[in-house]
Amino acid sequence: MSDTAFPEKGAPVPDDLEGAVARLAGVGLAADPGAEEHYHNPDHHVAARMVEVVGGRSFGAFLDERTFTPLGMDGTVTVDTADEVFAAGVARGHIAVLGRAVAVTEPEGYFNGAGGVVTTADDMARWLTAQNNGGEGAVGARERPWWRTAVRLLPGFAVIAAAVFANRLVALPAQGRHITWEQTFYVAPTGLTPLVAAALAVAAVYAVRLARLLRPEVTPPGPRGA
């Protein structure tokens, strides 16, 4: 799936994951399975809905039992729509116009599965701590550098770029954003992880600056060929 095959942001906004998957009926694939890789929010809606059907409970309940509660993330909840995001305590956001922050209304959208997690700085620190595995995968050392990218500066799409070498995570900047808010974290070999969350869609700029302060000789990587 990709946004070319199913332009999600132009489709009706569903009420839940069941509705999010139902609106894909009749939609074709963007490419043969395994031939191409695309980051597309509805792919994650499908995966989250599978968790609900197989597990017999909501995706939020599954995350709470399997992730949030074990990690002590008591201030974290899942949400479906933009209204629920702000009802959970997220401040209204802004966009940058000619160097000024301008408050605007967040467009309606569906988040659960592909995003839809509202958390606190303390809980985010707990989650990041749980990811600290020395940069190794389940099979041990990685044999060669590789890039994992999904760079789409479009509303609702994640922006991820990582460079991994044998037994050493060089850098992992990751970003989640929508129209009026954004959060970015940068994992460096120092073991320190700056996290920037802002009600303004330019948080990545500040995260990169913080990363360079932590380790100025390392330039945060971009996508292949950048």
Secondary structure, DSSP 8 states (H G I E B T S, - for coil): --TTTS-GGGS---SSHHHHHHTTTT---SS-TTT-----HHHHHHHHHHHHHHHTS-HHHHHIIIIITTTT-TT-EE-SBHHHHHHTT----EEEETTEEEE------B-BTTB-EE--HHHHHHHHHHT-STT-BTTBS-SS-EEEEEE--STT--EEEEEEETTEEEEEEEEEE-SS-EEEEEE-TTS---EEEESBTTHHHHHHHHHHHH-TTS----STT-
